[in-house]
Amino acid sequence: MKNLTLTLMGMTALAMGCKDKDCADTAGGCDTGAEMEEEASFNIAWTDGASTLEASVSNPHVDGYFLGLAETGSGAAGWYGEDCVGDDSQCHDMGASSTLSLESVSAISDVVPGSTTLFSTGLWAGVTYAFFSNEGAGDYDNVAHSGGDDTSYYE
């Protein structure tokens, strides 16, 4: 009986150690040796004397992002031609580097996806933007991050 009690106590002590066979207990919890993956950080700002819109993603998803822009602050009269939502909408591909520089232009006919935008700093207060990814899907309809005037536009 004494041996059975000691055996059970030993098994209990082992069971209270590591919870996972691939895990080494540490003060902070389970340490598998795997590095934690950092979350993506989304950045957008006007540069070059307010004539260039710069967008970038730090720690991006491997498949990259598209940038959508909508003038939600002007309601139905706003510019939605770069929102990545409508059938006629243009979408700005951020490429493998997940960075983008868009020069501000003044005519709709001068808007070129990935190169120019109709938006300027004068309109920026009413703009909503979204970074689209294909993480977890086959197409770029997943909003990874949005900001600006009315983020519910991209919900």
N, C-alpha and C positions, 0 to 999 in steps of 0.2 A: 504494500500500500504506500509506503514511504517513497519507493522508486516511481510509482505512478504519479504521486503528488509533485515530485521534483520534475518529472518529465512534462507534466501539464504546465507547471510554472515556467519552465524553459521555453515551451512552445508559445505561451502567452507573451513572454518577453520578446521573442522573435517577431510575433505578429504585430507588436506595438512599434516596431522599428519602421523600416521603409514600407510604404504602402504599395509601391510599384516595384517589380523586380528590376526595372531599368533605372531606378531612381536612387540617388544617394541623399539621405537627409542632410539638410543644412539648416542654419538658424532661420533663413528666409523661406523655408519650405523645400519642395522637391527640386533638386538640381539634376537635370538630365544631361547637362553639358551643351544643349542646343542654345543658340543665340536667340534672343527675343527679336522678332521682326518689328522694325520701327514703322509707325503709321505714316501715311502720306501727309505732306504739308502743302497746302495750296496757297499760292501767292499771285496777286494781281495788282498792278500799279501803273500810273502814267509816268513816263520818263521823257527825256530829250526835249525839255521845255514844254511838256504836256502835248507832244505830237505823236507819241508812240505808246501803245498799250502793251505792257510786258506781262506775260503770264508764265508761270512755271509751277512744277510739282516736284518737291523734294521727296525722296524715297518713293518714286512712282511705281505703280503696277507695271509689270513687264510689257503689257500690251499697249500702254500709253493712254492718251486722253484726247478728247475733242472739247473745244470751248464754245459755249453758246452764250449769246448776248441778246437781251430783250429790253426795250424801253417801256417797262411796265408803269413807270411813274406818269406817263402821258395817257394811260388807258388805251382805248381802242384806236386813238390817233397816233399812237407810238410806232416806232420802227421795230418790226419783229422778223425782219428778213435774215437775221443772223442767229436766231434762237435755237437752231438744231431741232425744232419741233415740227413746224409746218412742212408740208410736201415741197413747197417752193423755197424753203429756208436754206440758207448756206450755213455750213458748219466749219469751224476752224480746227483743222487737224494739228495737234501739237507734236506729231512725229515721235520717233523713237526716243528723242532726248527729253520729251515732255516739257519743252519750252516753246514759246511763241512770242513774236514781235509783230504787232499790227500797226501800220501807219494809218493815221486818221485821214479820211478823204471827205469831200463835201458833196459828192454825187453818188446816188445809188448805183449807177452804171460803173462806177470805179471800185466797188466792193469786190474783192477777190478773196476767196476762202484761203486762210492761212497767210495772207499778206496784208490786206487792208481792211478797215472797218469804217462804217459811217459814224460811229460814236466818237465823241470828243470829250474833253474835260468839262465843257459847258453842259453837256447832257448827262454826265456820269451820275449825278445825284439820283436820277430816276431810272437807272439801269439795274437790272437783275442779271447775274451771270451764273453759269453752271459749268462744272467740269464733268463730262460724261466719260464713263469707262465701260469696258465690256467684261469687267471682273464678274465671274459667275454667270455670264450669259454669252451668247454668240454674236450679239450686236451691241453697239454703243448706245444703249438706252437706259443705262443705270447711272443715276446722278450720284457721283461720288462726293461732290461738295457744291454748295450754292451759297450765294451771298448777294448783298446789294439791297435794292429797294423793296422787293416783295418775293421772298424765296418760295412762297406758296405757289407761285406761277409754275415752278418746276416739280411740284408734287404730283 
